[in-house]
Amino acid sequence: MSDQSAQWWYCLKHQTVEQGAGCGNTDRLGPYASSDEAAQAIQKAAERTEAWEKDPRWSDE
């Protein structure tokens, strides 16, 4: 089991980076290895969503 205090999260509720215990997991993305990675969580999620929307394997057509 990894040390949660060494992990970083992006809190969707407060729109900020948190380390260790913070808001509940339903309100955050992560864990990430660094605060910089956590800070990019929303951008990364948007990029992944865009890629999935363009992927023909996920098309409903």
mmCIF file of the C-alpha atoms, coordinates in Angstrom:
data_MODEL
# 
_entry.id   MODEL 
# 
loop_
_atom_site.group_PDB 
_atom_site.id 
_atom_site.type_symbol 
_atom_site.label_atom_id 
_atom_site.label_alt_id 
_atom_site.label_comp_id 
_atom_site.label_asym_id 
_atom_site.label_entity_id 
_atom_site.label_seq_id 
_atom_site.pdbx_PDB_ins_code 
_atom_site.Cartn_x 
_atom_site.Cartn_y 
_atom_site.Cartn_z 
_atom_site.occupancy 
_atom_site.B_iso_or_equiv 
_atom_site.pdbx_formal_charge 
_atom_site.auth_seq_id 
_atom_site.auth_comp_id 
_atom_site.auth_asym_id 
_atom_site.auth_atom_id 
_atom_site.pdbx_PDB_model_num 
ATOM 1  C CA . MET A 1 1  ? 0.000   0.000  0.000   1.00 0.00 ? 1  MET A CA 1 
ATOM 2  C CA . SER A 1 2  ? 1.390   3.394  -0.952  1.00 0.00 ? 2  SER A CA 1 
ATOM 3  C CA . ASP A 1 3  ? 1.860   6.330  1.405   1.00 0.00 ? 3  ASP A CA 1 
ATOM 4  C CA . GLN A 1 4  ? -1.105  8.650  0.755   1.00 0.00 ? 4  GLN A CA 1 
ATOM 5  C CA . SER A 1 5  ? 0.784   11.646 2.180   1.00 0.00 ? 5  SER A CA 1 
ATOM 6  C CA . ALA A 1 6  ? 3.219   11.372 -0.746  1.00 0.00 ? 6  ALA A CA 1 
ATOM 7  C CA . GLN A 1 7  ? 0.375   11.521 -3.286  1.00 0.00 ? 7  GLN A CA 1 
ATOM 8  C CA . TRP A 1 8  ? -1.183  14.591 -4.873  1.00 0.00 ? 8  TRP A CA 1 
ATOM 9  C CA . TRP A 1 9  ? -4.795  15.152 -5.939  1.00 0.00 ? 9  TRP A CA 1 
ATOM 10 C CA . TYR A 1 10 ? -6.784  17.771 -7.829  1.00 0.00 ? 10 TYR A CA 1 
ATOM 11 C CA . CYS A 1 11 ? -9.890  18.795 -5.870  1.00 0.00 ? 11 CYS A CA 1 
ATOM 12 C CA . LEU A 1 12 ? -12.845 19.456 -8.169  1.00 0.00 ? 12 LEU A CA 1 
ATOM 13 C CA . LYS A 1 13 ? -14.813 21.077 -5.357  1.00 0.00 ? 13 LYS A CA 1 
ATOM 14 C CA . HIS A 1 14 ? -12.178 23.691 -4.487  1.00 0.00 ? 14 HIS A CA 1 
ATOM 15 C CA . GLN A 1 15 ? -10.346 23.688 -7.845  1.00 0.00 ? 15 GLN A CA 1 
ATOM 16 C CA . THR A 1 16 ? -6.987  23.312 -6.176  1.00 0.00 ? 16 THR A CA 1 
ATOM 17 C CA . VAL A 1 17 ? -4.191  20.800 -5.666  1.00 0.00 ? 17 VAL A CA 1 
ATOM 18 C CA . GLU A 1 18 ? -4.181  18.816 -2.407  1.00 0.00 ? 18 GLU A CA 1 
ATOM 19 C CA . GLN A 1 19 ? -1.587  16.544 -0.868  1.00 0.00 ? 19 GLN A CA 1 
ATOM 20 C CA . GLY A 1 20 ? -2.503  13.526 1.224   1.00 0.00 ? 20 GLY A CA 1 
ATOM 21 C CA . ALA A 1 21 ? -5.844  13.391 2.986   1.00 0.00 ? 21 ALA A CA 1 
ATOM 22 C CA . GLY A 1 22 ? -8.200  16.095 1.833   1.00 0.00 ? 22 GLY A CA 1 
ATOM 23 C CA . CYS A 1 23 ? -11.603 16.172 0.266   1.00 0.00 ? 23 CYS A CA 1 
ATOM 24 C CA . GLY A 1 24 ? -13.340 12.880 -0.427  1.00 0.00 ? 24 GLY A CA 1 
ATOM 25 C CA . ASN A 1 25 ? -12.361 10.837 -3.461  1.00 0.00 ? 25 ASN A CA 1 
ATOM 26 C CA . THR A 1 26 ? -15.684 11.619 -5.166  1.00 0.00 ? 26 THR A CA 1 
ATOM 27 C CA . ASP A 1 27 ? -14.581 15.272 -5.311  1.00 0.00 ? 27 ASP A CA 1 
ATOM 28 C CA . ARG A 1 28 ? -11.067 14.847 -6.657  1.00 0.00 ? 28 ARG A CA 1 
ATOM 29 C CA . LEU A 1 29 ? -8.892  13.397 -9.395  1.00 0.00 ? 29 LEU A CA 1 
ATOM 30 C CA . GLY A 1 30 ? -5.766  11.418 -8.762  1.00 0.00 ? 30 GLY A CA 1 
ATOM 31 C CA . PRO A 1 31 ? -3.575  10.326 -7.218  1.00 0.00 ? 31 PRO A CA 1 
ATOM 32 C CA . TYR A 1 32 ? -0.624  11.914 -8.977  1.00 0.00 ? 32 TYR A CA 1 
ATOM 33 C CA . ALA A 1 33 ? 3.078   11.658 -8.216  1.00 0.00 ? 33 ALA A CA 1 
ATOM 34 C CA . SER A 1 34 ? 3.637   15.434 -8.065  1.00 0.00 ? 34 SER A CA 1 
ATOM 35 C CA . SER A 1 35 ? 1.782   18.682 -7.523  1.00 0.00 ? 35 SER A CA 1 
ATOM 36 C CA . ASP A 1 36 ? 2.585   19.696 -11.121 1.00 0.00 ? 36 ASP A CA 1 
ATOM 37 C CA . GLU A 1 37 ? 0.873   16.564 -12.460 1.00 0.00 ? 37 GLU A CA 1 
ATOM 38 C CA . ALA A 1 38 ? -2.160  17.197 -10.241 1.00 0.00 ? 38 ALA A CA 1 
ATOM 39 C CA . ALA A 1 39 ? -2.344  20.824 -11.402 1.00 0.00 ? 39 ALA A CA 1 
ATOM 40 C CA . GLN A 1 40 ? -2.686  19.572 -14.999 1.00 0.00 ? 40 GLN A CA 1 
ATOM 41 C CA . ALA A 1 41 ? -5.498  17.114 -14.148 1.00 0.00 ? 41 ALA A CA 1 
ATOM 42 C CA . ILE A 1 42 ? -8.351  19.094 -15.726 1.00 0.00 ? 42 ILE A CA 1 
ATOM 43 C CA . GLN A 1 43 ? -6.384  19.766 -18.918 1.00 0.00 ? 43 GLN A CA 1 
ATOM 44 C CA . LYS A 1 44 ? -5.375  16.109 -19.160 1.00 0.00 ? 44 LYS A CA 1 
ATOM 45 C CA . ALA A 1 45 ? -8.974  14.948 -18.608 1.00 0.00 ? 45 ALA A CA 1 
ATOM 46 C CA . ALA A 1 46 ? -10.218 17.309 -21.328 1.00 0.00 ? 46 ALA A CA 1 
ATOM 47 C CA . GLU A 1 47 ? -7.572  16.022 -23.760 1.00 0.00 ? 47 GLU A CA 1 
ATOM 48 C CA . ARG A 1 48 ? -8.539  12.408 -23.027 1.00 0.00 ? 48 ARG A CA 1 
ATOM 49 C CA . THR A 1 49 ? -12.240 13.164 -23.465 1.00 0.00 ? 49 THR A CA 1 
ATOM 50 C CA . GLU A 1 50 ? -11.570 14.805 -26.818 1.00 0.00 ? 50 GLU A CA 1 
ATOM 51 C CA . ALA A 1 51 ? -9.485  11.830 -27.946 1.00 0.00 ? 51 ALA A CA 1 
ATOM 52 C CA . TRP A 1 52 ? -12.221 9.375  -26.908 1.00 0.00 ? 52 TRP A CA 1 
ATOM 53 C CA . GLU A 1 53 ? -14.880 11.397 -28.721 1.00 0.00 ? 53 GLU A CA 1 
ATOM 54 C CA . LYS A 1 54 ? -12.823 11.173 -31.919 1.00 0.00 ? 54 LYS A CA 1 
ATOM 55 C CA . ASP A 1 55 ? -12.020 7.469  -31.527 1.00 0.00 ? 55 ASP A CA 1 
ATOM 56 C CA . PRO A 1 56 ? -14.175 5.429  -33.936 1.00 0.00 ? 56 PRO A CA 1 
ATOM 57 C CA . ARG A 1 57 ? -14.119 2.465  -31.533 1.00 0.00 ? 57 ARG A CA 1 
ATOM 58 C CA . TRP A 1 58 ? -16.312 4.493  -29.154 1.00 0.00 ? 58 TRP A CA 1 
ATOM 59 C CA . SER A 1 59 ? -18.737 5.808  -31.773 1.00 0.00 ? 59 SER A CA 1 
ATOM 60 C CA . ASP A 1 60 ? -22.438 5.034  -31.376 1.00 0.00 ? 60 ASP A CA 1 
ATOM 61 C CA . GLU A 1 61 ? -22.962 5.336  -35.121 1.00 0.00 ? 61 GLU A CA 1 
# 
